[in-house]
Amino acid sequence: MFGHKARAFTGAIKDTKGIYEEANNGTLFLDEMGEMPLDLQAKLLRVLETGEFLKVGDSKPTKVNVRIISATNRDLKKEIAEGNFREDLFYRIAIFHIDLPPLRERISDIEDLVYFFLRKITGNNKKSVSKKYLNALQQHQWKGNIRELRNIIERSIILSDGDELDLDSLPIELKQNNSVENKSKILSAFELAAAEKIHIQKVLNYTNGNKTKTAELLGIALTTLYRKLDEYNLNKEEK
């Protein structure tokens, strides 16, 4: 974060600026603030208080003028109580606080976000979205928040055969949700396996057989993907 001087340690062959110095006279965004180690919290607090810091291997302080914007999904007051976050740092950075509710608490934003991600992923406005598809998304719990929504949209684009995203474009885990499917219809294990096999094959085709990217898009571990490829004989089909 703060850089180092040449020869400050083995491998330090030249002076290197840290991100804090790079942001001088600008804004530095610190994401996942609640994950910051305590020793780094202490260093950051000193910079915020004094406007200067020491690079590793330097004897003269570097002065900076940086505005800090930070974000976290943790309850920092709870982290303070548990000894994981410095109380003095909290009150130094919490000058202006914005509480952004999770996606499940602002369902009305989903439609706008869907079209935003459609344009971002496809680079055009050719894809449309059916009402049933939107209703299904609005009934989902979104434990992964907006990142999960983006993932679902990208996978839906892969699974879509036409110009409209509909229920058939949904990933299998959303199809299994009773709020999406007809609650009176209970899929058999065979039907679920068949749907999952088709789903995996489509994503594999989209990634040109890249299993790491396929596992990422499916939201499963790479080892789980290999197990399912063997289970459905997809490795043989790829050959």
C-alpha positions as CSV (number, residue, x, y, z in Angstrom):
1,M,0.0,0.0,0.0
2,F,2.8,2.4,0.8
3,G,5.7,1.3,-1.5
4,H,9.4,0.9,-0.8
5,K,12.8,2.2,-1.5
6,A,15.4,0.4,-3.6
7,R,17.4,-2.2,-1.7
8,A,14.9,-2.0,1.3
9,F,14.8,-5.8,1.1
10,T,15.9,-8.7,-1.1
11,G,14.6,-8.2,-4.6
12,A,13.8,-4.4,-4.2
13,I,15.8,-3.2,-7.2
14,K,14.2,0.2,-7.6
15,D,12.0,2.7,-5.8
16,T,8.4,1.7,-6.0
17,K,5.3,3.8,-5.3
18,G,2.4,2.3,-3.3
19,I,-1.2,2.8,-4.2
20,Y,-1.5,5.4,-1.5
21,E,1.1,7.6,-3.2
22,E,-0.3,6.9,-6.7
23,A,-3.6,8.3,-5.4
24,N,-2.0,11.6,-4.2
25,N,-4.4,14.6,-4.8
26,G,-7.1,12.1,-5.8
27,T,-9.4,9.4,-4.4
28,L,-8.5,5.9,-3.1
29,F,-11.2,3.3,-2.9
30,L,-10.6,0.6,-0.3
31,D,-12.9,-2.3,-0.8
32,E,-13.6,-5.0,1.8
33,M,-12.4,-2.7,4.5
34,G,-13.4,-5.1,7.2
35,E,-10.9,-7.6,6.0
36,M,-7.9,-5.3,6.6
37,P,-5.3,-6.8,9.1
38,L,-4.9,-4.9,12.4
39,D,-1.2,-3.9,11.6
40,L,-2.3,-2.3,8.4
41,Q,-5.2,-0.6,10.1
42,A,-2.7,1.0,12.5
43,K,-0.6,2.3,9.5
44,L,-3.6,3.6,7.7
45,L,-4.8,5.4,10.8
46,R,-1.4,7.2,11.1
47,V,-1.6,8.3,7.5
48,L,-5.2,9.6,7.9
49,E,-4.1,11.5,11.0
50,T,-0.8,13.0,9.8
51,G,-1.1,13.0,6.0
52,E,2.2,11.3,5.6
53,F,3.9,7.9,5.8
54,L,7.2,6.1,5.7
55,K,8.0,3.8,2.8
56,V,9.8,0.6,3.6
57,G,13.5,1.4,3.7
58,D,13.0,5.2,3.8
59,S,14.0,7.6,6.5
60,K,12.0,10.6,5.3
61,P,8.2,10.7,5.3
62,T,6.2,11.1,2.1
63,K,3.4,13.6,2.3
64,V,0.1,12.9,0.5
65,N,-3.4,14.4,0.1
66,V,-5.8,11.5,-0.5
67,R,-9.5,11.2,-0.1
68,I,-10.6,7.8,1.2
69,I,-13.8,6.0,0.2
70,S,-14.2,2.5,1.7
71,A,-16.7,-0.3,1.6
72,T,-17.4,-3.4,3.5
73,N,-20.1,-6.1,3.9
74,R,-19.2,-6.6,7.6
75,D,-20.8,-5.0,10.6
76,L,-17.7,-2.9,11.7
77,K,-19.2,-2.1,15.1
78,K,-19.5,-5.9,15.7
79,E,-16.0,-6.4,14.5
80,I,-14.8,-3.7,16.9
81,A,-16.5,-5.5,19.8
82,E,-14.8,-8.7,18.8
83,G,-11.4,-7.1,18.5
84,N,-11.0,-7.4,14.8
85,F,-11.3,-3.7,13.8
86,R,-9.8,-0.6,15.5
87,E,-12.4,1.7,17.0
88,D,-10.3,4.8,16.4
89,L,-9.9,4.0,12.7
90,F,-13.7,3.4,12.4
91,Y,-14.5,6.8,13.6
92,R,-11.8,8.3,11.4
93,I,-13.2,6.9,8.2
94,A,-17.0,7.0,9.1
95,I,-17.3,10.7,8.5
96,F,-20.1,10.1,6.0
97,H,-21.8,6.8,6.0
98,I,-24.0,5.3,3.3
99,D,-25.9,2.1,4.0
100,L,-26.6,0.2,0.8
101,P,-29.3,-2.5,1.4
102,P,-28.8,-5.9,-0.1
103,L,-30.4,-6.7,-3.4
104,R,-33.1,-8.8,-1.8
105,E,-34.3,-5.7,0.0
106,R,-34.5,-3.6,-3.2
107,I,-36.3,-5.8,-5.7
108,S,-37.5,-2.9,-7.7
109,D,-33.8,-2.4,-8.9
110,I,-33.5,-5.8,-10.4
111,E,-35.1,-5.0,-13.8
112,D,-32.8,-2.0,-14.3
113,L,-29.8,-4.0,-13.3
114,V,-30.7,-6.9,-15.6
115,Y,-30.7,-4.6,-18.6
116,F,-27.5,-2.9,-17.5
117,F,-25.7,-6.2,-17.3
118,L,-27.2,-7.3,-20.6
119,R,-25.7,-4.3,-22.3
120,K,-22.4,-4.7,-20.5
121,I,-22.0,-8.4,-21.3
122,T,-23.3,-8.5,-24.9
123,G,-22.2,-5.0,-26.0
124,N,-25.7,-4.3,-27.5
125,N,-29.4,-4.0,-26.8
126,K,-30.6,-6.9,-28.9
127,K,-31.6,-9.2,-26.0
128,S,-35.0,-8.7,-24.3
129,V,-36.3,-10.2,-21.1
130,S,-39.6,-11.9,-20.5
131,K,-41.9,-11.0,-17.7
132,K,-41.8,-14.5,-16.2
133,Y,-38.0,-14.4,-16.2
134,L,-38.0,-11.1,-14.3
135,N,-40.6,-12.5,-11.9
136,A,-38.3,-15.4,-11.2
137,L,-35.4,-13.2,-10.5
138,Q,-37.4,-11.0,-8.2
139,Q,-38.4,-14.0,-6.1
140,H,-34.8,-15.2,-5.6
141,Q,-33.0,-14.6,-2.3
142,W,-29.8,-13.2,-3.8
143,K,-27.4,-14.2,-1.0
144,G,-24.6,-13.3,-3.4
145,N,-26.0,-9.8,-4.0
146,I,-25.3,-8.0,-7.3
147,R,-22.3,-10.2,-8.1
148,E,-24.6,-13.2,-8.1
149,L,-27.1,-11.4,-10.3
150,R,-24.4,-10.6,-12.9
151,N,-23.3,-14.2,-12.9
152,I,-26.9,-15.4,-13.4
153,I,-27.4,-13.0,-16.4
154,E,-24.2,-14.1,-18.0
155,R,-25.2,-17.8,-17.6
156,S,-28.7,-17.0,-18.9
157,I,-27.2,-15.4,-22.1
158,I,-25.2,-18.6,-22.6
159,L,-28.3,-20.8,-22.2
160,S,-30.5,-18.6,-24.3
161,D,-31.2,-19.8,-27.9
162,G,-33.0,-16.7,-29.1
163,D,-33.3,-13.0,-28.6
164,E,-35.2,-13.2,-25.3
165,L,-34.2,-14.4,-21.9
166,D,-37.1,-16.6,-20.5
167,L,-37.5,-19.3,-17.9
168,D,-35.7,-21.8,-20.1
169,S,-32.6,-19.5,-19.9
170,L,-32.4,-19.7,-16.1
171,P,-29.6,-21.7,-14.5
172,I,-30.8,-25.0,-13.1
173,E,-30.6,-24.0,-9.4
174,L,-33.2,-21.2,-10.1
175,K,-35.4,-23.6,-12.0
176,Q,-35.4,-25.9,-9.0
177,N,-36.8,-23.1,-6.9
178,N,-40.5,-23.7,-6.2
179,S,-41.1,-20.0,-6.7
180,V,-40.0,-20.3,-10.3
181,E,-41.4,-23.6,-11.3
182,N,-45.0,-24.7,-11.0
183,K,-45.2,-25.9,-7.4
184,S,-47.3,-28.8,-8.4
185,K,-44.6,-30.2,-10.7
186,I,-42.0,-32.3,-9.0
187,L,-39.0,-33.1,-11.2
188,S,-37.7,-36.7,-11.0
189,A,-34.0,-37.3,-10.3
190,F,-33.6,-38.4,-13.9
191,E,-35.1,-35.1,-15.2
192,L,-32.9,-33.0,-13.0
193,A,-29.8,-34.9,-14.0
194,A,-30.7,-34.5,-17.7
195,A,-31.2,-30.8,-17.3
196,E,-28.0,-30.4,-15.4
197,K,-26.1,-32.3,-18.1
198,I,-27.4,-30.0,-20.8
199,H,-26.7,-27.0,-18.7
200,I,-23.1,-28.0,-18.1
201,Q,-22.6,-28.8,-21.8
202,K,-23.9,-25.4,-22.9
203,V,-21.5,-23.6,-20.6
204,L,-18.6,-25.8,-21.8
205,N,-19.5,-24.9,-25.3
206,Y,-19.5,-21.2,-24.4
207,T,-16.1,-21.4,-22.8
208,N,-14.7,-23.5,-25.7
209,G,-14.0,-26.3,-23.2
210,N,-12.2,-24.1,-20.6
211,K,-13.1,-26.0,-17.4
212,T,-11.8,-23.4,-15.0
213,K,-14.0,-20.7,-16.6
214,T,-16.9,-23.2,-16.8
215,A,-16.7,-24.0,-13.1
216,E,-16.6,-20.2,-12.3
217,L,-19.7,-19.5,-14.4
218,L,-21.5,-22.5,-12.9
219,G,-20.6,-21.3,-9.4
220,I,-19.0,-24.7,-8.4
221,A,-15.6,-25.9,-7.5
222,L,-13.4,-27.2,-10.3
223,T,-13.2,-30.6,-8.6
224,T,-17.0,-30.7,-8.6
225,L,-17.1,-30.0,-12.3
226,Y,-14.7,-32.8,-13.1
227,R,-16.8,-35.2,-11.0
228,K,-19.9,-34.2,-12.9
229,L,-18.1,-34.4,-16.3
230,D,-17.2,-38.0,-15.4
231,E,-20.7,-38.7,-14.1
232,Y,-22.4,-37.5,-17.3
233,N,-19.6,-38.8,-19.6
234,L,-19.1,-35.3,-20.9
235,N,-15.3,-35.8,-21.1
236,K,-15.8,-38.5,-23.6
237,E,-18.3,-36.4,-25.6
238,E,-15.8,-33.6,-25.8
239,K,-13.3,-35.9,-27.5
